[in-house]
Amino acid sequence: MMLLHNKLFNLSLDPGLPTEKVDIVNIQILKGVARGAGVDNVELLKKEQDIVRSVQEIKGHQPCFQSDERHYCVEYDCEWRTECMKLVAAWMR
């Protein structure tokens, strides 16, 4: 799972891919991860943050990916923690 997670977020660093294509690929991969985790109605989720938060909730974590709550996170075993704690511009949340 961590390998897929790392590949997913490193994909956005590929200068050869247009931003729109990276976003579509990321969302498709995340939706696959969400389906595998047992999230219902994945097709209704449009934003990366919403998909990850659904997976967090299913796995018993606080659904707080890239929200303001991340600044107070104590869930050190959450698989999304590293990506979540990165600085993100407010307009991208």
Phi, psi and omega in degrees: 000317181296324179298315177298316180300313179296318180297319181301311185278336175284338179302324182292348179271355181287110183291347181277348182258134174296148183306317182299320181292320178299316180299317180295316180297314179303313181296317179297316179295315179299320178296324176296318177298317180296316177300316179297331179278347178100018178287130178276151175055042181302326183298341179278343182276126186251329185260143179308315182299319180294321179294312181297318179298324177296318178294317178303315182296315179301323183273007174085016177259162174295126180282082190229017185307123179053031173258175178294338178295340183299336181292343182245016186293132175238012180271079186290343180265005178289128183293345182261359188305312184301312180292322182296322186281353177294150177293134179226133178300141183304322182290346180268351183280000000 
